[in-house]
């Protein structure tokens, strides 16, 4: 158009056609009766949902599919033989009116703004296809004029122009709005919300925003503008219904965008935004995406999904660089529990993404795929053999994250029907993952094995034999989560096999319990609260299954670090399992070198009491000599409590050595503490060791629950 948007229109000078004449021409082209207009600007009703014209291409996608690609700018349709040719003055008049309206919209207070806007909206509905070149100018004029219009009819009339324009030019309107107002403000938010309320155009606008979001991978500012616009539109009640057909696709795009943002968390170019209606510091791009995701879920009746994510810390995990996939798994679980009507669409939409070359898209799809396997109807969309083959392939992937997701998927698939299925595939994969270096894989394997034990007819005997060489090293793992999970798995195994333990069966399990007894007693003082509580729970299961009758003593040791209770436990263990005393002492000796002070002190006390209650015939001289050397080194420990306990326990070792027949090969260190040779050696009465109270933090706080310690 000559002269640009704001220059004179082609075909007729500015104002050559009055508004009244143009309105009558529009009514005549629609077949409406013409008549003299009422004096002054007439109020016109708001746009109502109308049936689309025949031949107009629909932009809303079909259900279950991906939104169609944005079409190229439309050209005027060729007029058929039965159509009345439009005269050149009508085309020039419409262009004239577009320029005139844009000029009016820029002049605040112009008396004809409302009438011009209403007339232009009618013209756009009739001949909107002919204004492709004026879209940007009209949007710019609306952004400039809307803040100065009074609330009510004048502002609604201006907003109606935008809706009428978007009816034929949704793509141009969306991109013009995103370019004209990249930063969020009240005016842009109001324009987006007005488009959202119009049911004739909101679906088309949402599709265009989705494509703008997908096409802005290289520009964070463009992606941020599209995300903010989506959040504004989806927050309007009833707008989410317009996403029917591409709701799963929009959900996956938003979650994938969070993954991309999480990987670039430390980038200095990550934009911050601030809306005048917001209080506090600027919001990050990730928080805006989370708000859009919440609006999408809430508008579709998924308020429980949002609540579950908040309670489980899912939103915080979704935006974390190292926890995003955990957040996706939580979101999938919440959808399975509270919004299962979209699971089929999600499952179908993410299948092609599993082979994507983009890591963020592929890993997000894998996490969703894994989480959705918890839904039995969704898992039935594919044959189990196909799913198993895919999960087995993930187990061989060099990426630990992929192996972790495959392990979780195997657990969901094999255990979601109340019984253990695919055991020949599941158990080798779970047991093999216990030796992985990635703690996520080990935690996933331990959690899945625990779920196996919860099923009816769980393979307790098989797992007891397989876990005996694998589980004890995990009880001393340096990773807190792995230690706590391993101790809990042992407790669950004892709980399921307690019937056989009572009647002398479950020999592999009995050996596993005795092999793990010393670590369990010492882990009551673990610095990790989860590990300490898990050890207490597991010892209670062992006490119940093996009829020790030591539950009170174990709880007292756990919460009050009572030496008297520990002495009673050691006395019973030495009485019941005399052949295991050397093994108990050897295991305890390893903890004397622990870098953690509470564990060193607990091991020192346990050594002293085991030696005190042991018979001289149960402990060989080499073990006593080794214990004496280690306790001697601890007497110079930087922790005073450890050094004092080491002196007391070292004396107990010397007394036990004195009670034994003296072989010729005794160490000189031990012989210094023995009486002179040649004297008769009556059986000595060894005094019990006496230890000072522990200076370390106890797990029970006296007076916190209105009770005091024992005694």
N, C-alpha and C positions, 0 to 999 in steps of 0.2 A: 504494500500500500504506500503510495507516494507520500513523502513527508514523514514517514514513520508513524508510530502509534498515535502520537499526539499531534500530528500534522493534519491538514485537510484531507477529507476522504475523497476517494476517486468517484467520479460519476456525478457528483452533485456537491455544491458548496455546503459548508457547515450551516445547519439550520434550514436548509432548503425544504425540508419536509417537517412539518410540525409533529409533535408527539401524538396529537389527536388523530391526525391523518394516518400515521403509521399504525396506531392501535386499530383503526377501522380496517386498514388493509390486512392486518394480521387476522382479525376476526373473519374477514371475508375469505382469506385463504383457508381458514379452518371450517368454513361453511356455517359460521355463526351469524345470526341476524345483526345487521348494523343499526346503530341508533346513536343519537346524540349522547355523548358522555355527560355524566353529571358534572356540575361545576366543581372545580378543585380536584385534588388527588383523591381517588376513591380507594378505600381500603380493600385489599384483596385477600382471600383466604390463603392460609399456608399451603404449601404443596402437599398433596395427598398421594399415597402410593397409587400408581397407575400401571396398567398393562403395557408392556413394551410394544413399540410399533413393530408391525411385521417387517421382517427383513433386517432388523437391527441385530447385530451380532452380540450375543450375550458374553459377558466377560467372567461370569461366575463359573468356576470349574465344576465338573461333575464330581459326585461323591466318590471318595476313595482315591482320587487322582491328584496329580500335582497341578497347581495353577498354570493355565496356559501362558505362553510367552506373551509379553505385551505386544499388541499389534502395531504396525507402522501407522503414522498419522493417516487418518481417513481422508480420502478424496471424495468430492461430491459424487453421489451416485448418478449414473447416466439416466437421463429422463426417458421413460418409455414412450411409446406412441400415444398412450391414452392420457399422459400427464400434461397438464396445462403448462406451457412454457412460461417461465418466470421472466418478467421484463427486467431490463437492466436497472430500472430505477428502484426496484425492490432490493436488489443486491446492494446498490449504492446507498440506499436508505438504511439498511441494516448496519452496514459498515459505518455510516454516518452516526448512527445511534450509539454504536459501541464507543466511538471516539468521544462523542458528546457525554456519554455516561461516565467514562473514565475521567474526563475533565471535571465533571460535576463531583465525582467522588473525591477528587483531590482538593476541592474547595469546600472546606468545612462551613456548614451553615447554609449552603445553597438551598434555596427554598424548594427547588424541584427535584431534590435528590431521591425522595421516596417515590414520586411518580415516575421518574426516569428509571429507577431500579426495577419497579414493578413492570414497566413496559418492556424493558430489556429482557427480563426473565421470561415474559410471554414470547418475545421474539426469539429468544434462544431455544425455547421449546419447539418453535415452529421451524426455524431455519438455522439452528445452532451449528450445523456442520460447516457453515461458511465463515466461521470466525477463528480459524486456527491461528492466524497471525496476531490476533488481538488478545489471546489468552493471558500472556505474560503481563501485558499492560493492565488488563482488568484486575488481575490478582494483586498487582502492585498498588493499584488505586484503592482496592478494598482494604489492604493492610494499612494504607495511609489514612483512610476515612473512617473506618469502623470505630477507633477510639474516640472520635469526636461526635459520633451519632448518639442521640439520646436512647435510653433503654426503651424497649417496646417496639412499636410498629416501624419507625425509621430503621432501626438496626436490623430487625427481622427482614425488612425489604432488601437491605444490602446483602444479608447473608443468603437470601433466596437467589440472588444473582449468581453467587458461587455455586450453589447446588444445581441451578439450571445449566450453568456452564459445564459442570462436572458430568452431567448426564450424557453429553456427547463427547467431551474431551477430558475424561478422567485422568488419563496419563499426563496430558499437558498441565492440567490443574495441579496434580500432585507434585510434579517436578518443579512447576513454577513456585508453589508454596515452599517446597524444600529449599529452593535457591534463594527466594526472596527473604526468607526468615530462617536461616540455618540455626541461629541461637534461639532457645525457647523464650517466649514471652506470652503475656496474657492474650494479645490479639491473635497470634498464631494458634494458641490453644483453643480460643473461642471459635476460630474458623474450622479447625479440625473437628471439634465437638459438634458444630452445626452440620458438617458433612456426615458425621456419625449418626445423627438423629434422623436423617433423611433416608428412609428405607429404599428409595429408588436408586440411590447412588452409593450407599455405604459399602456394599459388597464390592463394587468396582474399585472404589478408592482403597479398600483394604488389600485387594489383590495387587494394585499398583505399588502400595507401600511395601508389600512383601517382596515384590521384584526389585524395588529400590534397595531394600535391605540386603538381598542376595547379591545384587550387582555392585555393592559398595565395598567389596572386600579390600580394595586398596586404599580407601579413604575412611578413616575413623570418624571424621566430622560428618560425612554423608550418612554413615551408618547410625551415628548418634541422633541426627535429625530424624531419620526414618523411625528409629526406636522410640523417640519421644512422641512422634506423631501417632504411632501405634498405641502407645500407652494412653494418650489422650482419648483416642477413639474407642478403645476397648473398655475404658472406664465408664463410658456412657451405658446406662442400662439398656439391654436389648440388642446392643450392637454385635455381641459375640455370635448371635444367631446368624449374622451375615457371613460368618466364616464356615458355614456348612459346606463340606466338600474339600476344604483345604485346612481345616482345623489341625489335624495331625501334622501336616507339613509346616504350618506356622509354628506349632509347638516345638518341633525338632529344630527349626531354623533359629529360634530364640535360645534354646538350650545349647546348640552348637556355637552360637555367637558368644555365650558365656565361657565356653571352653577356649575359644580363640582369645578372648579378653584375659582369661586366667593365665594363659601362657605368656601374655605380654604385660603382666601386672607391673613389672618394674620398669616399663618403658617410660621415659620422661615425656613422650609425646601423647600419652593417654589423656584425652581431654576431660576437663571438669566442666560441669554446667551448673547454672544457678537460675532458678525461676523466681520472679519477684514474689510469687505467692508462697514460696518455701521459706522456712526459717532455718537458721543454722548454716553450716558450711556447704559449699557446692557438692552436688552429688556426682559420683563417678559414672562412667558409661555402664559399668557392670550393675550398679544399683538401679539405673534406669531400665536396664533389660530385665532385672528381677521384678520390678514393679509392673512392667508390661506383661510378664509371664503370670504374675499374680492376678492381674486384671483379666487375662484370658481364662484362667482357671476359675476364678470367682464368678465371672459372667456366665459361665457354662454350668453353674451349679456345683463346682468343685471346691466349695469353701472348706470342706473337711481335708482336702488334699493340702491346701495352703496351711491349715492349722497343724496337720501332722508334720509338715516340713518345718514349721516354726518350732514345734516342740522337740523335734529330733535334731535341730541344728542343720537342717538340709540346705537352707538358703545360704548360710555361711559356708558350707562345704562347696556349694555350686560355684561360688566366686573365688574359691581358694586355688592357688596354683597347683598344689599337690593333692587336693581333696575333691577336685571337680567330679571325677568319676564316681566317688562315693556319694556325692550329692545326686548324681543321675540315678544311681541304684536306689537311693531313698525315694526319689521322685517316682520311679517306676513302681516301687512297692506301694506307695500311697495311691497311685493311679489304679493298681490292681485291686486295692482294698475299697476305694471310694469313688472311682470314676471309670468303671470297666466298659462303659458304652463306647469309648474311643479306642480300646485296645486293639481291635482288629485293624482299624485304619492305621494306627501307629505301627503295628507289626508289619503290615504290607508296605508302608512307606519307608521303613528303615532297612528292609532287606536289600535293596540295591545299594544302599550306603555302606553296607558291610565290606564292599570291595572298592570303596572310594580310595583314590590316591592321596586325598587330603587327610592328614593324621587326625585333626580335630573332628572332622565329620565322621571318619571311620571309627575312632575310639568311642565317641559319643553314641553312635549307633550300636556298637558292640555292648556298651553298658546297658542301653535300653533293651536290647535283645536278651541279655542275661537276666535283667530284672523281670521282664515280661514272661519268662518261662515259669514264674511262680503261678501264673494263671493257667489252669488246666484247659479251659476252652481256647485260649490264645495259642497255647503250645500245640493244640491239635490242628492248627491251620497248616502245619507242615508234618510230614511223616517223621516219626521218632528216629528212624534210621538216618534221615537227612540231617536232623539236628545233632544227633550223636556224632556223625561224621564231621560236621563243622566244628563241634567242640573239641573233638580229638585233634583236629588239625590245629586248633589254637594252642593245644598243649605242646606242640612242637615248634611254636613260633619263638624266634630268638628274643622278642620283646617280653620282659617279665610282666608288663601290664596286661598283655594279651593272654598270657598263660594264667594270670590271676583271674581274669574274667571268664576264661574257659573253665577253670576249676569251680567258680561259683555257679556257672551255668550247669555243669554236671551235677552239682549238689541239688539245684532246684529241680532239674528234670528227673532225677532218680528218686527224690524224696517227697514229691508233691502229691502223692496218692496214698499216703498212709502206710506205705510199705517200701522196703528196699528193693529197687529194681535196677537192672543193668549192673549188678554187683561186680561182674567180671571186668567191666570197664571202669566203674567208679572207684572201687577200693585200691587197685594198683595206682591209679592217678593220685588219689588222696595220700596214700602212704609214701609215694615217691616225692610228693611235694614237701614232706616234712624235712627233707634235707636241702631245700632251697635256701639261698642266701637272702632273698627278698622277704621281709617280714610279712608283707601282705599275702604272699602265697602260703606261708606257714600258718598264718592266722586263718586263712580261708580253709585250708585242709583240716586244721583242728576243729573249726566250727562245723564243717560238713561231717566229720567223724562223730562229733557230738550229736548231730541230728540223726545220723545213722543209728546211734545207740538209743535214741528216743523212739524208734519205730518198733512195732511188734516183731517178735522173732528176729531180733538183731543178732548178728554173728558175734556174740561175746567171746566165745572160745577162740575163734579165728583171730579176732582183733587183739585178744590178750597175748597170743603167741607172736603176732606181727609187731605189736607195739613194745614188747619187752626190750628189744635192743634199740628202739628208736625213741621212746618217750623219755627215759631218764636223762639223756643229755639236754633235752629241751627244758627240764625243770631248772637247770642252771644257766639257761640262755641269757645273754646280756640284754636282750630286748624285753622290756617289761610286759608288753602285750603278749608275747610268745610264752613267757613263763606263766602268766596268769591263765592263759588258755590251756596250756599243757597240764597244769595242776587241776583245772576244772575237768578236763577230759578224763584224767585218772579217777577223779571222784565219780563221774558218771559211769565209768566202766565198773567200778566197785559196786555202785548202786544197782546196776543191772545184773551183776553176777553174784549178789550177796546170798541168794538161795543156795547156789552151789558151794560157796565158801563155807557156809555153816555146816554142811555135811561132809566136808573134806574134799569136795570136787574142785574144779577150776584150779588145777595145780599151776598152770602158767600165770594165772592172775594172782595167786597167792605169792608166787616168787616175785612178781612185779611189785606188789605192795611192799614186801619186805625190802626189796631193792630200793624203793623210793621213800622209805620211812624216815631216814635221817634227813634228806632234803626237805621233806614236808615239815618236820619239827623245826628245822632251822629257818625255813621260809616264813614261819610265823613272825619273824623279826625282819622280814624283807622291807626295804625302804618303799617299795611300791605297795600302796594300800590294796590294790586289786589282787596282787599276788598273795599278800598276807591273808586277806579274807578268803580267797579261794583255797589256800592251804588249810585254814581252819575248817572250812566246809568239807573238804576232802578227808581230813583226819576224822571228822565226825562220822562220815560214811564208813571209813575203815573200822572205827570203833564199834559201830553198829553191826557190820557184817562179820567181824571176827570176835565179837563178844569180849572186848578188852575190859570194859567197865572203867575207862579212863577219860570219859568225856568231860567231866568236871575239871580234872587236872589239865587237860589240853586247853580248855577255854580259859582257865586261870593263867596258864603260861602265855596264851595268845594276847590277853588283854592287860595282864599285870606283871608279866615277866617274873613270875614267882619261882625262886630257886627250889623251894620246898616241893612245889607241884612237879617241877622237872625231875627232882630226885625220885619221887614216887613213880613217875613214868619209866625212868631208867631201871629202877628196881624190878618192875614187872617185866619189862622187855628182856632183861638179863635172865630172869627166871624162866620165861616161856621160850626164848630163842637163844639158848647158850651157844649153840654152834655158829650163830650169826654175829656174835660179839666182835670178833676180829674185823668182819666186814663193816659193822657199824663204826668201829673206831677208825678204820681206814678212810671211810667216806667223810667222817667228821674232820679228819686231819687235813683234807683238801680245803675245807672252809677256813682253817687257821691262816691261810694265805690270802683270804678274800680282801679286796681293796676297801670294803665297806666295814666300818667300825662295829656297827650292831651285829653283823654276821660273825665277825671275828670273836667278839665277846660271847655270843651265843654258842659258837663251836667250842670255845674254851670251857664254858660251863658244862656242856654236854659231854665233853671228853672227861672232865673230872668226875662227873657222876657215873658215867659208864665204867670207868676204871675202879671207882670206889665200890660199886656193887658187883664187880666181876670176880670170879674165882681165879687164883693164880694159874690154874691149869688151862684157862680159856684163852690167854693172851701169850703169844710167844715173845721171846726176848728181843728179836729184831724189831718188832712193831713197837715195843715199849721204848727201845732206844731211840727210834725215829721220832716218836711222840715227845720224848724228853728233849730232844734237840730243838724241835719246832717250838715247844713251849718255852724253852730257854731264850729263843730269839724274840718271842713275844714279850718277855719281861722288860724289854727296852722299847716297847711299842709307844708311839706318840700319844695314844689315847691312855690316860692314867687308869681308867676302868679296865681296859684290856690287859694292861701290864699287871695290875693287882690280881685279876682272875687267873692269869697265866702262872703266877707264883703259887697260888693255891692248888691249881690243877697239876703243876709240876711236882708238888709234894705228894699228891695222890699217886702219881706214876712211880715215884721213888718208893713209896710204901708198898705198892703192889710188887715191885721188883724185890724188895726185902722179903716179902712173903713167899717168893719162889725159891726153889733149889738153885744154888749159885752154880751155873756152868762156868767153865774156864774162859769162855769168850765174852764175858760181860764187858760192856763199855766202861771206861774209867770214869766217865761223867756220872754214871749210875752208881758205881761202886763207892764214890765219895760219900754218898748218902746212906750207905749200908753200915751196919755195926761191924766191929772188928772180928776177924775170923778166929776160930778156936773156941768161941763161947757157944754154949747151947742156944739153939734158936727156937724158942717156943712160938707157937702161932700168934702173931701179934693181932691186937684188936685195932683196926684202922679207924681213926676218928673221922667223922664225916666232914666233907669240905664245907666251909662257911664263906659265902660270897657277899660282898656289899651290894646294896640296891643299885639297879642299873641307872646310869645318868641319861640314857637315851629316852626319846619320846615314847611313851606308852600309847597304845591305840585307844585305851579307855581313859576318860577324863573324870576324875573323881568329882562328884557333886554335879556333873552335867545332867545326869538323869536322876538326881536325888538319891544316890546310893554311894556307898564307900567301897573300898577294896576289901579283899578277903582278910579275915582275921580281925 
